[in-house]
Structures are given as C-alpha cells and as structure tokens.
C-alpha cells in the first residue's frame, strides 16, 4: 500500500468544510461514488457488527421532498448524493449469527469454532439491552462511519455536509424505513460546492492544538 503524504491529508482536511450550497448540476462521477460506497462498507464498528444501513438517495423528487424534513435546508435537494445513516434497532442474536455466517464465508472456518466469540458478543448486547443503552451504543457507531465517509470524500475532492438538522421520523417515512428495523440517525449530503458558496473560502476556526490535545 502506498502511504498518503501528511501534506496531502492535511490539505484535504483544510479544504473540507460543511458545504452550505451545492451545485445541483455537478454530479459525482460514478467511479468516485463507487469508491465512497466502498469506504462506507469498510467503516469500523464495535465487534465488527455493522449495525447500520446506508440509504443513498439520488432520485431528484425524493431529495427535494426531504428539504421539508430538514429544517428547510437546501442541501438534500441540491447535492449529488444524499446518504442517510440508519441504525439497526434492537440488535439481537439473529444479527450476531448473520455476522458470523458472513465471517465464515469470507475467512473460512466453522461457526462451531466461533462459539466463544458469539457468546461474548451476545452477552455484551444483552447487558446493554438490560441497561437500556443498546440502541444508544449502536447509534454511536454510525458517527464512526460518518467520519470515515467525510474524510474519504475530502481526499477524493468531494464536498460533504453532515446533517443532524433533520426530522428522523419523517425521513423514515419518506425512505420506507418505518417498521423496517432501521431508524434514521443522521444524513450527509455529498457533491460539489457551488462557486458562489461564500463559506468555501473562509478559514477554519479551531482552538489551538495546545488547548485541545493533552500529552501524557
């Protein structure tokens, strides 16, 4: 694997910003989008359980309809691709078994040899469910995927805007997620910035590293 230069990484992160205005005529090239979808699939998660579904919305009518459920923000309509991050609710043994079957399919071996690992995961999920924290724990995993998606996009020269200013229940209705076992958590618009988005040229405002990074 060829290592990315530190300069390239920092340049991409400085270039990235929460895009307020997308160019609705500028679409993400298919090969770049396939790379971004792969980046989503490769996102890390606790135990590797991948408690999520990524709903990619490109239909103009559906995207436009989501504006009303996004506090009137125009990014869903104007972006090239809108990714909706939905969490798998009530994660259970069936999901663990699905994951383990996939592990055997990819790596080989047998389900029987993974019995101890299965027990560890199931017990962890059960304890979280009993404490009332299971869905919260799994929801946190989606933000790991969101961060990976945005960083990958920046490295490819694709703009993004993470969006928590949405009405999840209405997104669920619009996207057919109601009663599906998945629930909308956050969305991310992706595409190319408009030439007249004034925020594109503004410097980032961050606290100094000395104030937010502690070395022990």
C-alpha distance (Angstrom), angle and dihedral (degrees) to the residues before:
residue distance angle dihedral
X1 . . .
X2 3.79 . .
X3 3.77 110.6 .
X4 3.78 119.4 -126.0
X5 3.78 112.6 -121.0
X6 3.82 116.9 -112.1
X7 3.79 88.7 -126.0
X8 3.80 92.7 55.7
X9 3.79 92.5 48.9
X10 3.80 94.5 50.2
X11 3.78 91.8 43.7
X12 3.81 90.0 55.3
X13 3.79 92.8 47.2
X14 3.80 92.1 49.5
X15 3.81 89.6 48.0
X16 3.80 92.6 51.8
X17 3.78 119.3 88.1
X18 3.79 136.4 156.4
X19 3.78 96.2 -83.9
X20 3.77 111.1 -134.3
X21 3.80 97.9 -176.3
X22 3.80 124.5 34.1
X23 3.77 126.9 -165.6
X24 3.82 101.9 -116.0
X25 3.81 91.3 -157.5
X26 3.81 94.8 55.5
X27 3.79 111.3 86.2
X28 3.78 126.7 -170.8
X29 3.82 110.6 -106.3
X30 3.84 111.3 -107.7
X31 3.81 94.2 -120.4
X32 3.79 91.3 51.9
X33 3.77 91.7 48.2
X34 3.78 91.7 51.4
X35 3.79 88.2 54.1
X36 3.79 90.7 51.5
X37 3.80 91.5 49.2
X38 3.79 88.1 52.5
X39 3.80 89.3 51.1
X40 3.81 88.7 54.7
X41 3.80 92.5 49.5
X42 3.82 90.3 48.8
X43 3.81 93.3 53.7
X44 3.81 114.2 128.5
X45 3.79 121.9 -118.4
X46 3.79 138.1 176.3
X47 3.82 109.3 -73.2
X48 3.81 85.3 -6.6
X49 3.81 88.5 -87.3
X50 3.83 95.0 140.2
X51 3.83 96.5 -149.4
X52 3.77 94.3 -168.0
X53 3.75 153.5 82.5
X54 3.81 123.1 -147.2
X55 3.79 111.5 -148.4
X56 3.81 110.3 -160.6
X57 3.79 111.8 -158.8
X58 3.80 119.9 -163.3
X59 3.80 100.8 145.1
X60 3.84 104.4 114.4
X61 3.80 93.6 -144.4
X62 3.79 93.7 50.7
X63 3.80 92.1 45.6
X64 3.79 91.9 49.4
X65 3.79 90.9 48.8
X66 3.80 90.8 56.0
X67 3.80 92.6 61.6
X68 3.81 89.7 79.0
X69 3.80 88.9 55.9
X70 3.82 93.0 46.7
X71 3.80 99.9 66.5
X72 3.79 88.7 -93.8
X73 3.79 93.9 -62.4
X74 3.80 111.8 154.7
X75 3.80 98.7 -148.0
X76 3.83 95.7 94.0
X77 3.80 91.4 56.3
X78 3.81 98.1 40.0
X79 3.79 102.1 41.2
X80 3.79 123.1 91.8
X81 3.80 96.8 -127.4
X82 3.80 128.7 12.4
X83 3.79 115.5 -157.3
X84 3.79 116.8 -158.6
X85 3.79 114.0 -162.0
X86 3.80 110.6 -147.7
X87 3.80 124.8 -174.8
X88 3.79 124.6 -137.8
X89 3.80 103.7 -120.4
X90 3.77 124.8 -145.0
X91 3.79 94.2 14.7
X92 3.80 107.1 -152.7
X93 3.79 147.0 170.6
X94 3.80 91.4 -75.8
X95 3.79 90.4 61.7
X96 3.80 91.3 46.9
X97 3.81 89.8 52.3
X98 3.79 91.0 48.2
X99 3.80 89.4 53.2
X100 3.80 93.0 47.9
X101 3.81 92.2 49.6
X102 3.78 88.1 53.4
X103 3.81 90.4 48.9
X104 3.80 91.1 54.2
X105 3.81 89.8 46.8
X106 3.81 91.8 53.2
X107 3.80 102.4 34.3
X108 3.77 103.6 23.6
X109 3.78 124.7 -132.9
X110 3.78 125.2 103.6
X111 3.77 138.7 -71.0
X112 3.80 88.9 -123.7
X113 3.80 91.3 61.8
X114 3.81 89.7 54.8
X115 3.79 94.8 55.4
X116 3.79 94.3 109.8
X117 3.79 92.7 48.8
X118 3.79 90.0 48.2
X119 3.79 91.1 52.9
X120 3.79 91.4 50.4
X121 3.79 92.6 52.4
X122 3.79 95.6 43.4
X123 3.79 92.4 49.2
X124 3.79 91.1 49.5
X125 3.80 92.1 51.0
X126 3.79 91.9 46.7
X127 3.79 92.9 51.0
X128 3.80 90.6 49.8
X129 3.81 90.9 48.2
X130 3.80 92.1 50.0
X131 3.80 90.7 51.3
X132 3.80 91.2 48.5
X133 3.82 93.3 -117.6
X134 3.80 102.3 103.3
X135 3.80 99.1 101.3
X136 3.81 91.3 40.9
X137 3.80 90.7 53.0
X138 3.77 92.3 49.3
X139 3.81 92.3 45.0
X140 3.80 88.9 58.4
X141 3.80 88.6 60.2
X142 3.79 90.9 64.8
X143 3.78 91.4 63.6
X144 3.80 89.2 58.3
X145 3.81 88.1 56.6
X146 3.80 91.0 44.8
X147 3.80 91.7 53.9
X148 3.79 92.2 48.0
X149 3.80 91.1 48.9
X150 3.80 93.9 50.9
X151 3.80 93.9 46.6
X152 3.80 92.2 47.8
X153 3.80 89.7 49.1
X154 3.81 92.3 51.3
X155 3.79 91.0 51.4
X156 3.81 88.8 53.5
X157 3.80 93.4 47.6
X158 3.79 94.3 -108.6
X159 3.79 121.3 137.8
X160 3.79 123.9 -130.9
X161 3.77 140.3 -177.0
X162 3.82 120.1 -163.0
X163 3.79 111.2 -143.5
X164 3.79 126.2 -158.5
X165 3.80 90.0 152.2
X166 3.78 91.9 93.7
X167 3.80 137.4 104.3
X168 3.82 102.6 -114.9
X169 3.80 96.5 -164.3
X170 3.80 91.1 54.3
X171 3.79 91.0 46.8
X172 3.80 87.6 52.7
X173 3.80 90.7 54.2
X174 3.79 93.7 46.6
X175 3.80 93.7 47.9
X176 3.79 98.5 41.3
X177 3.79 94.4 -112.3
X178 3.80 97.4 125.2
X179 3.82 108.9 115.6
X180 3.82 89.9 1.4
X181 3.80 95.4 112.6
X182 3.80 90.2 -109.1
X183 3.80 128.3 94.9
X184 3.81 130.1 -162.6
X185 3.80 113.8 -111.0
X186 3.80 108.4 164.1
X187 3.79 139.4 -13.5
X188 3.78 133.9 -144.3
X189 3.78 125.2 -157.8
X190 3.80 116.0 -148.7
X191 3.77 131.5 -171.2
X192 3.78 138.2 85.3
X193 3.78 126.1 -44.2
X194 3.78 121.2 -111.2
X195 3.80 114.5 -108.9
X196 3.80 89.7 -123.1
X197 3.80 98.3 50.7
X198 3.78 99.2 124.6
X199 3.80 92.5 -160.3
X200 3.80 92.6 65.1
X201 3.80 93.7 77.8
X202 3.78 98.4 41.8
X203 3.77 118.1 110.7
X204 3.76 118.3 -114.4
X205 3.79 115.9 -102.3
X206 3.77 109.3 -142.2
X207 3.78 132.8 153.3
X208 3.82 113.3 -108.2
X209 3.79 115.1 -87.1
X210 3.80 88.6 -118.1
X211 3.81 88.9 64.6
X212 3.80 99.3 46.3
X213 3.80 104.4 30.1
X214 3.80 120.5 68.1
X215 3.79 122.6 -168.8
X216 3.81 118.5 -156.1
